[in-house]
């Protein structure tokens, strides 16, 4: 009887070992996709470091919700905005999604660009005590702008005549550094995207936005050449978020963003 029991136990152990060895080397049938979102880490209210040490913002929240909808793992990668497309091409991120202006030059270079989702305009931010009421008042004054932005491009191209009236155009690698220069009186104004200026004015007393039309544009998401399918997957997920109300709920968290500028909610 003991020999029979021992034989049964040994047979069970051998069967278990055989099954275990057979499973070795097998890849899991499903690997969750990791989607890496490239952002400007200092671009409130669209993308910035929250008080809890995690990246947040309208664009970040929408991307995370889209990844959750698709069942993908979500990661954030802070790009150097002036080198964003170089880093995208290098595979450091899967897209650039952070209040990025849609430019014909990017399309011509082969990048896949999503449909626009936000109407933006460029404005001048100044100290309230300065008394500046228009761009003409800044003749001979120094103006800061972020490197690699549409604002910098405008000052170099379409608004070159206006820029020529300034004393100097100072370039910084982030909007926060531009604002620091303004706070310290190193410059007299910052040329910046409207929602970023709105966010700054809401949190800092003593600053105002000059009410003047200096250039309109639209935001989109940039993907590498050949990633049209990936773009379509993200767009479809975002459309689903719009349909189920999640998109509007996220937008409601960021009061500095005017709902009328959100093209997907029109």
ABEGO torsion letter per residue (X at the ends): XAAAAAAAAAAAAAAAAAAAAAABGBBBABBBBBBBBBBBABBOAABBBBAAGBBBEAAAAAAAAAAAAAGBBBBBBBBBAAAAAAAAAAGABABBBBGBBBBAAAAAAGBBBBBBABBBBBBBBBBAAAGBABAAAABGBBBBBBBGBAAAAAAABAAAAAAAABABBBBBABAAAAAAAAAAGABABBBBBAAAAAAAAAABBGBBBBBBBAEBBBBBBBBBBGAAAAAAAAAAAAAAAAAAGAAAAAAAABAABBAAABAAAX
